[in-house]
Amino acid sequence: MADAYLAAHILDFENRIQRLEQRADRQVLREIEEPFDLTVEFRELYRLTPELISDLVDVLAPHLMHTRITGLSVEKQVLSAIRLYATGYYQRPVGEQWDISMSQSSISRCIHRVTDAINENIFRQWVQFPMTPEARQLAREQFQNARQPFEGAIGAIDCTHMAILAPREHEGKLT
């Protein structure tokens, strides 16, 4: 009975040591890796340029700073959220990526913090839908005169075409 009790405690102790070692390994990897040194791969991984993500980090920094010395850098928080946005992966594979190296729970917290910071502080500045008839006409002209014309469009989301059915009543009010 005492042997079983002792074996269970040893196993529990070994599991705790393993978790602490994994956490320490992730901490070391966080400090070593520099994803902004990547060239072509960076754009493929994050679907944004390093310059744009650097700008985003600068804008979000006041809202994502940690007071703890062991807290994640603003850069890591933004990169992990952008990676998830870019790929649609589950949180665990995003965290296991070589340049992020974080647990699923850390990825989850980063996604929430970054998303909230974007929505609360910069979304309305960067994403706008043309609301006035003049703004809609200007947008229509820009899409019509684009390198690849998109007739009748007044907006695009992530370069994805979305079918929107026009209203059957009062359809003239949109123009």
C-alpha positions in Angstrom: 0.0 0.0 0.0 2.8 2.4 0.9 4.7 1.4 -2.2 1.7 2.3 -4.4 1.3 5.6 -2.6 5.0 6.4 -3.1 4.9 5.3 -6.7 1.9 7.6 -7.4 3.7 10.6 -5.8 6.9 9.9 -7.7 4.9 9.7 -11.0 3.1 13.0 -10.1 6.5 14.6 -9.3 8.0 13.4 -12.6 5.0 14.8 -14.5 5.5 18.2 -12.7 9.2 18.2 -13.6 8.4 17.4 -17.2 5.8 20.3 -17.4 8.3 22.7 -15.9 11.0 21.6 -18.4 8.6 22.1 -21.3 7.7 25.5 -20.0 11.4 26.4 -19.7 12.1 25.1 -23.2 9.3 27.3 -24.6 10.6 30.3 -22.7 14.1 29.7 -24.2 12.7 29.3 -27.7 10.7 32.5 -27.3 13.8 34.4 -26.5 16.0 32.9 -29.3 13.8 32.9 -32.4 13.4 36.1 -34.5 10.7 35.6 -37.1 11.2 39.1 -38.6 14.5 37.8 -40.0 12.6 35.6 -42.4 12.0 36.9 -45.9 9.6 35.0 -48.2 8.6 32.6 -45.4 7.3 35.4 -43.2 4.7 36.5 -45.8 3.7 32.8 -46.3 3.3 32.2 -42.6 1.5 35.4 -41.6 0.0 36.6 -44.9 1.2 40.1 -44.0 4.5 41.9 -44.5 7.0 42.2 -41.6 6.6 46.0 -41.9 2.8 45.8 -41.5 3.1 43.5 -38.5 5.7 45.8 -37.0 3.3 48.7 -37.4 0.6 46.7 -35.8 2.8 45.8 -32.9 3.7 49.5 -32.4 0.0 50.5 -32.4 -1.1 47.7 -30.1 1.9 47.9 -27.7 0.3 50.3 -25.1 -2.7 47.9 -24.9 -0.9 44.6 -24.6 2.1 45.4 -22.4 2.6 43.1 -19.4 4.0 44.1 -16.0 5.4 40.7 -15.3 9.0 40.1 -16.3 8.0 36.6 -17.6 5.0 38.0 -19.6 4.9 37.5 -23.3 6.2 40.3 -25.5 3.7 42.3 -27.5 5.5 41.0 -30.6 4.8 37.3 -29.7 1.2 38.0 -28.7 0.5 39.7 -32.1 2.4 37.1 -34.1 0.5 34.2 -32.5 -2.9 35.9 -33.1 -2.0 36.8 -36.7 -0.8 33.3 -37.4 -4.1 31.9 -36.2 -6.0 34.5 -38.3 -3.9 33.7 -41.3 -4.2 29.9 -41.2 -7.3 29.0 -39.3 -5.4 26.3 -37.5 -6.3 25.1 -34.1 -4.5 26.9 -31.2 -2.2 24.0 -30.3 -0.5 23.7 -33.8 -0.1 27.5 -33.8 1.7 27.4 -30.5 3.9 24.5 -31.5 5.2 26.4 -34.6 8.9 26.9 -34.4 8.9 30.7 -34.1 6.0 30.9 -31.6 6.6 28.0 -29.1 3.7 28.6 -26.6 1.2 26.4 -24.9 -2.4 26.3 -26.2 -3.7 28.2 -23.2 -1.1 31.0 -23.9 -2.2 31.1 -27.5 -5.8 31.4 -26.4 -5.1 34.3 -24.1 -3.0 36.1 -26.8 -5.8 35.7 -29.4 -8.4 37.2 -27.0 -6.1 40.0 -25.9 -5.0 40.9 -29.5 -8.5 40.6 -30.9 -9.9 42.8 -28.2 -7.2 45.4 -28.6 -7.7 45.5 -32.4 -11.5 45.8 -32.0 -11.4 48.4 -29.3 -8.6 50.6 -30.5 -7.9 50.4 -34.3 -10.7 48.5 -36.1 -12.8 51.5 -36.9 -9.7 53.5 -38.2 -8.5 50.7 -40.5 -11.7 49.1 -41.7 -14.4 51.2 -43.1 -17.4 50.6 -45.3 -18.4 53.4 -47.7 -21.5 54.9 -46.0 -22.3 58.0 -48.1 -23.4 57.8 -51.8 -20.2 59.7 -52.7 -18.0 57.3 -50.9 -19.8 54.3 -52.5 -19.4 55.8 -56.0 -15.7 56.5 -55.4 -15.2 52.8 -54.2 -17.1 51.6 -57.2 -14.8 53.5 -59.5 -11.7 52.3 -57.7 -12.8 48.7 -58.1 -13.8 49.3 -61.8 -10.4 50.9 -62.6 -8.4 48.3 -60.7 -5.8 46.1 -62.5 -8.3 43.3 -62.3 -11.7 45.1 -62.6 -14.4 44.1 -60.3 -17.6 45.6 -61.8 -20.1 46.9 -59.3 -18.1 46.2 -56.2 -17.8 48.7 -53.4 -15.8 46.6 -50.9 -13.8 43.5 -50.4 -12.9 41.4 -47.4 -9.5 39.7 -47.5 -9.7 39.6 -51.3 -12.6 37.2 -51.0 -15.7 37.6 -53.2 -18.9 37.3 -51.3 -22.3 36.9 -52.9 -24.7 39.3 -51.4 -28.3 39.2 -52.6 -29.7 42.6 -53.4 -33.0 43.5 -51.6 -36.1 43.1 -53.7 -37.7 46.1 -52.1 -36.2 49.6 -52.0 -33.2 48.3 -54.1 -32.6 51.8 -55.4 -31.7 53.2 -52.0 -28.3 51.5 -52.1 -27.0 53.6 -55.0 
